[in-house]
Amino acid sequence: MSVLHIAEVTKTFSGGTHAVNSFSLDVADGELVCLLGPSGSGKSTLLRMVGGFEQPTSGRITIDGEDVTHLPPERRPTGMVFQSHALWTHMNVFKNLAFGLKLRRMPAAEIREKVEAVLELVGLAGYGDRMTNQLSGGQQQRVALARSLVLEPKILLLDEPFASLDQHLRERLREEVRDIQQRLGITTLFVTHGQDEALSMADRIVVMANGKTEQIGRPDVVYRDPKTPFVAGFIGTMNLVEGEVKNGHFARSDFSFPLSIADGPATLAIRPEALDLTVSETPKAKVHRVTDYGSHGLVDLDLADGTRLKSMVAHPDLFRTGQGVDLEPRAVAAYRNNQQIFRS
Amino acid sequence: MSEFVERAVSVPAETAAGRRPIGLLLVAIPVFLVIWLVIWPAINAISRTIWRTDADGNSSFDLSSYAFFFSDRYSLDNLAITLWTTLVCAVLLLVICLPIALYLRFSHGRLPAYVQALAILPMFVPSIILAFAFIRVLGPNGMVDILLNAVGLPKIRTPYLTPWGPVIGLVWDNIPLTVLILLSGLGSVANQSIEAARDVGANTLRVFWHIILPRISNSILVALSFSVLGIFSSFTLPYLLGPASPEMLGPFMQRTLRDVQDPIGAMTQAVVAFGFCILFGLFYVRSVAKNRGK
C-alpha cells in the first residue's frame, strides 16, 4: 500500500517565478498518474520535488503517511527514471543495477538474484555484462527503468522517459512500462508533454499550466469533457472559435450555431471528429486543404474572416480545395471567463 | 549551363587542393621548431654525454658522466629533492584543486564566479613576481612576521630557502591550470547521473567516490601530468625560493653549467631529467589508454 499525498505545494525560484503554485494531488496505491502540460508548466519541477531533488517553498509531501518534504533523495522511498537515462557509463549493466543494492549492504548472492530477475522483467536477460554504451536507446531506457525497479521503491517517478526515443520505440516501450507497472502494482507518477502517452498509459491525467492544475480526471473524461479552453486546446486536436452569443445563437463570421447561454463573448470548442461537413450552395466555409490519411481524412476549412477549422471525415475524396461547405457540429462545449459554461 | 555546373563542381576540389599546402605549412612551422629546439638538442646532448672525446682527440663510448651522477651523493640528493618536491606538489595540487573544481562545478551564483577568477589569477602573475611576493609575505621580516610582531607573537619559521619554499610557490603557480583541467573534466559529469546516484541511495561521499571520480580520472591524470612535467623541470621558483643545498635539478643544471663550467655534467643532468619526464609521460599515456579501453 503506497499512497502519495501532495498538499498545497508551491515552488518559487529566485526572481519570484512560481514554477508550481499551490498544487495538491493524491495518488492512490498502484495508480499511474500522468502530469501533462507544455514546457514550463511546472510538471518536472513537481516530480523533482517528489523525488527530493528540489525543495518546496511551501506545502507538504507524504508517502504512506510519512512526511518526506525535507528528506534528501537518498532517504526517500522513490525511484526516478530520467529523460536522459542517466546511466553510469563507467559501469556495465549489472553494476548499474547492483549499485543501489550494494549501498544497502545486501549480500552478493541476493544482489545477483535481484538484478537477474529485474533484467528478465524488462526483457534484458543476459545483458548484465554489456557496457551501457553498447546498448540501443530503448535498451538504455529499460536499464534505467530496471535500476529504479530493482530497489522496489514505493513510488516510481518517470520524467519524460521516452522523449529521446523514436516514435515506434516510444509506443512499444510505453506499452511495456504500463504492463510492468500494472504487474508490480507500483504507484507511479509520470511526467510527459505527449498527450498520446498520457491518454494511453494513465489511470488519471493531471493537466498543468503555469504551475497550476487545469484539470484532473480519467483520460477519456479529460478528452471528452475539457473543463477549460486550455485543456480543450491542449488535449487532442480541437477547433476553438472565439465568437459572440446573441439571442441564443453563437456567431463567428458566416458560421452560427444555436447555443442556449447568456449573451456575451464565448469560445466554442468542437472536436474535428464532431464537425460534419456537407457540400452546400450557401456555404459557411471554404475547403482550404484535404489530407487523406488512409483510414480517414482531415479537411482544413476557412471561415469568411479567415478563421481556420478542421474536420475529420470518413471519405476525404468527396471534398476538394475551394469547395463551399456547410458546417454541422454534433457536440460542442462553450467557455467563458476560462470556465466551461455549456456542453452538449 | 553545363559549364556552370562544371565550374561549381570544380571549385571545392580546387579549394581543398589549395588548402593542403597551407595546412602542411602551418603544421611544418611547429614541427620544425620542435625538431630544432627540442629533438635535435636532446639527441645532441645524449650523444655528447655517451660519445666523449678525450684530451688526445679520440672519441669513444663513455658512460662515466652518468656513473658519476648516480654515484655522487650531492647529485642524488638533488634528484631526490626534485622528486620529493614534484610528488608533494602533485599531492597538494590534487588536494587543493579538486575541492575548488568541485565547488565551481556544482555551485551557482556570483560567489563561484569570484572564486574562479581568484583561482585563475596566478596564471597571469609571472613566476618572478610571485617569488618576490612570497619573500615579502613569508620571508624573514616579511608581512606575516610584521603582523605577528604587531600583536606580540613570535616570528614564523619561514619556508623561504627551505624545500617548502619551492613547494608553496610551485603549487600556487600550478593551481590555475590544474583547476581548469579538472573543471573541464567535471563538465562531462552530467547532473542527472549524479541525481540518479542520489536517487538509489548514495550520499555525497559515495557519489564522489563511485560516480564523479571514475568519470574524471583521465582529467586528473592530464592535470597531474602537466603539473608534474612542469614542476620537475622548473627553474625560476626553486632558484629564487629553494635552499642552496640540496637543490632541484633546474638550478643544479644552471649552476653546473655557469658556475662549475661543466657542460657535460649539466647535459647529463638534463638527460636524466628528460628520462624521468619521459617516464611520467609513458605512465600518463598508458593510464589514459587503459581508461579509454575500459
Interface residues (C-beta under 8 A of the other chain):
Chain A: G51 G52 F53 P72 P73 E74 R75 T78 G79 M80 F82 Q83 S84 A86 L87 W88 T89 H90 F99 G100 L103 R104 A144 R147 S148 L151
Chain B: A190 Q192 S193 E195 A196 A197 R198 D199 V200 G201 A202 N203 R206 H210 I211 P214 R215 K294
